[in-house]
Structures are given as structure tokens and as C-alpha cells.
């Protein structure tokens, strides 16, 4: 049971949800778009399979770095002045002042509607994906359709992977898929990021802590740290 400020923020955010809100539909948006993009890439990309795999691996490493940097330098850094300060403030407030208040290391999902507090806002995810598709379209205009389709498929699939990982990591470690290795091990890293004294210093990767390991911000928690 949440108490104090956590309870206030939780009640306010859940109270804003429309009566027709469906958590399963919210969570299904990005995976469905990613599946479509992957299918198109598999059909139309004419690169050898080895080159496709190499592209996807390199994309994963790069996007994992983007995830790390965005989380650390946008979601956890107070906005300053500038043309994008308003957007930065909205992102910062939603993550730092809502998500981290509602979900500490001891608060986990116990109501399906809480997916709305973890996943990106319903209309924002398609907007981000459309932006990625438009960016990939520039590569197509330069002259390589296969590279463009691979870019679209890798970015949308990583985005879906990010959303699903983030949601699952906030489930109870005894709840279905969240109880299986390696998901339960990876979830410990993200739950430790929600320990108030660690959240500004450690475990900024959400999906896989690759760049936390490389850049020295990885915190290996024990279960006692999270209780």
C-alpha cells in the first residue's frame, strides 16, 4: 500500500485515466508496429543474412547507448532554458516526479491500470515511431532502400523491446514471465535504479545494462537492498 506523496501522485494519475482505457491495448501498440516493420524488412531487404544480422547487432548496441543517454541526461536532469525546455520539462516531470515517486524499489505493479504509469503515453509512442520512420525515409532518399528498412525494423523493434522490458521489470518477481531467468535477474538492475539513493547515479539502462557496465554506472544489488 502506497503512502504519503506516492499515494497522492498515484491516485491523481490513475484518476485521470478515461473509463475506456485498456492496458493490454496500450501495451500492444508498439509490438504490433514493430512486427509489421520486421515483416516488411524480411520480405524486401536484399542484403545477405550475415549483413542483416550485423546491422541489427550494431543497431542494438547503438540504441542501447541512446536509451542510456536519454534516461540519464533527459529523464534525470532538470530542464534548463532553451527552445526545447518545455518538452524536456514534461518528460522530466513525468519520469522523475511521477514515475519515480509512484514506483520505488518496494512498490510494484498490483493493478493493470498502472501500465499507464510505465509505458509511454498512448499517443506518444506512435508519434515517436513515425519520427523514426521519417528519419529512416531520409536514408531511402539517399539511395539504399534495404538500409532504410533495416533501420526502421531495428528501431521499432528495440522500442517495443524497451517498452515490454520496462513493464515486466515492474511486475512482481513471482508473477509469471517476471519470475523466469534471465528476466528476474535483469529486473533487479532496474528495481535498484528505483532505490531513491541510487536513482541519480546507477543503472540508467532499462533493457540490458550494457552501457552501465561499460561506463561504470552499473550497480549490482542484492535482494536485501530492494526490500
C-alpha positions as CSV (number, residue, x, y, z in Angstrom):
1,X,0.0,0.0,0.0
2,X,1.4,3.3,-1.1
3,X,1.6,6.1,1.5
4,X,2.1,9.9,1.6
5,X,3.3,11.6,-1.6
6,X,3.4,8.3,-3.5
7,X,-0.3,7.7,-2.7
8,X,-1.2,11.2,-3.7
9,X,0.5,11.1,-7.1
10,X,-0.8,7.5,-7.8
11,X,-4.4,8.5,-7.1
12,X,-4.1,11.6,-9.2
13,X,-2.6,9.8,-12.2
14,X,-5.0,6.8,-12.1
15,X,-7.9,9.2,-11.6
16,X,-7.0,10.9,-14.9
17,X,-7.5,7.7,-16.9
18,X,-10.6,7.6,-19.2
19,X,-13.1,4.9,-18.5
20,X,-12.3,3.2,-21.8
21,X,-8.5,2.8,-21.0
22,X,-7.3,-0.8,-21.8
23,X,-3.8,-1.7,-20.5
24,X,-3.5,-4.6,-23.0
25,X,-4.2,-2.3,-25.9
26,X,-1.8,0.4,-24.7
27,X,0.9,-2.3,-24.4
28,X,0.1,-3.8,-27.8
29,X,0.7,-0.7,-29.9
30,X,4.5,-0.7,-30.2
31,X,4.9,-4.5,-30.6
32,X,2.3,-4.6,-33.4
33,X,4.0,-1.8,-35.3
34,X,7.4,-3.5,-34.8
35,X,6.2,-6.8,-36.1
36,X,4.8,-5.1,-39.2
37,X,8.2,-3.3,-39.8
38,X,10.2,-6.5,-39.3
39,X,8.0,-8.4,-41.7
40,X,8.4,-5.8,-44.4
41,X,12.2,-5.8,-43.8
42,X,12.3,-9.6,-44.1
43,X,10.4,-9.5,-47.4
44,X,12.1,-6.6,-49.1
45,X,15.7,-6.3,-47.8
46,X,18.0,-7.9,-50.3
47,X,21.2,-8.0,-48.2
48,X,22.8,-11.3,-47.3
49,X,21.6,-12.7,-43.9
50,X,25.0,-12.1,-42.3
51,X,24.9,-8.4,-43.2
52,X,21.4,-8.1,-41.8
53,X,22.4,-9.7,-38.5
54,X,25.4,-7.5,-38.3
55,X,23.2,-4.4,-38.9
56,X,20.8,-5.5,-36.2
57,X,23.5,-6.2,-33.7
58,X,25.2,-2.9,-34.3
59,X,21.8,-1.2,-34.1
60,X,21.1,-2.8,-30.7
61,X,24.4,-1.6,-29.3
62,X,23.8,1.9,-30.6
63,X,20.2,2.1,-29.4
64,X,21.1,0.7,-26.0
65,X,23.5,3.7,-25.8
66,X,20.7,6.1,-26.9
67,X,18.5,4.6,-24.2
68,X,21.2,5.1,-21.5
69,X,21.9,8.7,-22.5
70,X,18.3,9.8,-22.9
71,X,17.4,8.3,-19.5
72,X,20.4,9.8,-17.7
73,X,20.7,13.2,-19.4
74,X,17.0,14.0,-20.2
75,X,14.8,12.0,-17.8
76,X,17.0,12.6,-14.7
77,X,18.5,16.1,-15.5
78,X,16.3,19.1,-14.6
79,X,15.4,21.2,-17.6
80,X,17.1,24.5,-18.3
81,X,16.3,27.3,-20.6
82,X,16.1,26.9,-24.4
83,X,13.8,26.1,-27.3
84,X,13.1,22.5,-26.1
85,X,12.9,23.3,-22.4
86,X,9.1,22.9,-22.3
87,X,9.3,19.4,-23.8
88,X,12.2,18.5,-21.6
89,X,10.2,19.6,-18.5
90,X,7.3,17.4,-19.5
91,X,9.5,14.4,-19.9
92,X,11.4,15.1,-16.7
93,X,8.3,15.7,-14.7
94,X,6.6,12.5,-15.9
95,X,9.6,10.4,-15.2
96,X,11.3,11.9,-12.2
97,X,8.4,13.4,-10.4
98,X,5.7,10.9,-11.2
99,X,7.2,7.5,-12.2
100,X,9.9,7.5,-9.6
101,X,7.5,8.7,-6.9
102,X,4.9,6.0,-7.6
103,X,7.4,3.2,-8.2
104,X,10.2,3.0,-5.6
105,X,12.2,-0.2,-5.2
106,X,9.4,-1.6,-2.9
107,X,6.3,-0.6,-5.0
108,X,5.5,-2.9,-7.8
109,X,2.5,-3.2,-10.2
110,X,-0.6,-4.6,-8.5
111,X,-3.3,-3.1,-10.8
112,X,-3.3,-3.5,-14.6
113,X,-4.1,0.2,-15.0
114,X,-0.6,1.0,-13.6
115,X,0.7,0.2,-17.1
116,X,-0.3,3.7,-17.9
117,X,2.4,4.9,-15.5
118,X,5.1,2.8,-17.0
119,X,4.5,2.8,-20.8
120,X,4.9,5.9,-22.8
121,X,1.6,7.9,-23.1
122,X,-0.7,6.3,-25.6
123,X,-0.3,8.8,-28.4
124,X,3.4,9.5,-27.9
125,X,4.6,6.0,-28.8
126,X,3.1,6.2,-32.4
127,X,4.5,9.7,-32.8
128,X,8.0,8.5,-31.8
129,X,7.8,5.6,-34.2
130,X,6.5,7.8,-37.1
131,X,9.5,10.1,-36.4
132,X,11.8,7.1,-36.6
133,X,10.2,6.0,-39.9
134,X,10.6,9.5,-41.4
135,X,14.3,9.6,-40.3
136,X,14.7,6.2,-42.0
137,X,13.0,7.6,-45.1
138,X,15.9,10.0,-45.5
139,X,18.2,7.1,-45.8
140,X,15.9,5.7,-48.5
141,X,16.1,9.0,-50.4
142,X,19.9,8.8,-50.3
143,X,19.6,5.7,-52.3
144,X,19.5,2.5,-50.1
145,X,16.1,1.0,-49.6
146,X,17.5,-2.0,-47.7
147,X,19.4,0.1,-45.2
148,X,16.2,2.2,-44.6
149,X,14.0,-0.8,-44.0
150,X,16.6,-2.3,-41.7
151,X,16.8,1.0,-39.8
152,X,13.0,1.1,-39.4
153,X,12.8,-2.5,-38.3
154,X,15.7,-2.3,-35.8
155,X,14.5,1.0,-34.2
156,X,10.8,0.0,-33.9
157,X,11.7,-3.5,-32.6
158,X,14.1,-2.0,-30.0
159,X,11.5,0.5,-28.9
160,X,8.9,-2.3,-28.4
161,X,11.6,-4.3,-26.5
162,X,12.2,-1.3,-24.3
163,X,8.5,-0.9,-23.5
164,X,7.9,-4.5,-22.7
165,X,11.1,-4.8,-20.6
166,X,10.2,-1.8,-18.6
167,X,6.7,-3.1,-17.9
168,X,7.8,-6.6,-17.0
169,X,10.6,-5.3,-14.7
170,X,7.9,-3.6,-12.6
171,X,5.9,-6.7,-12.1
172,X,6.2,-8.9,-9.0
173,X,9.2,-11.2,-9.3
174,X,6.9,-14.1,-8.6
175,X,4.4,-13.1,-11.3
176,X,4.5,-15.3,-14.5
177,X,7.1,-14.2,-17.0
178,X,8.8,-11.9,-14.5
179,X,9.8,-14.9,-12.4
180,X,11.9,-16.5,-15.2
181,X,15.7,-16.3,-15.6
182,X,17.2,-14.0,-17.0
183,X,14.2,-11.6,-16.8
184,X,14.2,-11.8,-13.0
185,X,18.0,-11.0,-12.9
186,X,17.7,-8.1,-15.3
187,X,14.7,-6.7,-13.3
188,X,16.9,-6.5,-10.2
189,X,19.1,-3.9,-12.0
190,X,16.1,-1.7,-12.9
191,X,14.4,-2.1,-9.5
192,X,17.7,-1.0,-7.9
193,X,17.6,2.2,-10.1
194,X,14.4,3.0,-8.2
195,X,16.1,2.9,-4.8
196,X,16.0,6.7,-4.0
197,X,19.6,7.0,-3.0
198,X,20.8,5.3,-6.2
199,X,18.5,6.6,-8.9
200,X,20.7,9.6,-9.9
201,X,23.9,7.5,-10.0
202,X,23.3,4.0,-11.2
203,X,21.6,1.6,-13.7
204,X,20.4,4.0,-16.4
205,X,20.0,1.3,-18.9
206,X,16.5,-0.2,-18.7
207,X,16.5,-3.1,-21.1
208,X,20.1,-4.6,-20.8
209,X,22.7,-2.9,-18.7
210,X,25.4,-2.9,-21.4
211,X,26.4,0.8,-21.2
212,X,26.1,0.9,-17.5
213,X,28.7,-1.8,-17.4
214,X,30.9,0.0,-20.0
215,X,30.6,3.5,-18.4
216,X,30.9,2.3,-14.8
217,X,27.4,3.2,-13.5
218,X,26.3,-0.4,-13.0
219,X,25.1,-1.3,-9.5
220,X,24.8,-5.0,-8.7
221,X,22.2,-5.1,-6.0
222,X,21.4,-7.9,-3.5
223,X,17.8,-8.8,-2.7
224,X,18.3,-7.2,0.7
225,X,18.9,-3.9,-1.0
226,X,15.5,-4.0,-2.6
227,X,13.4,-4.8,0.5
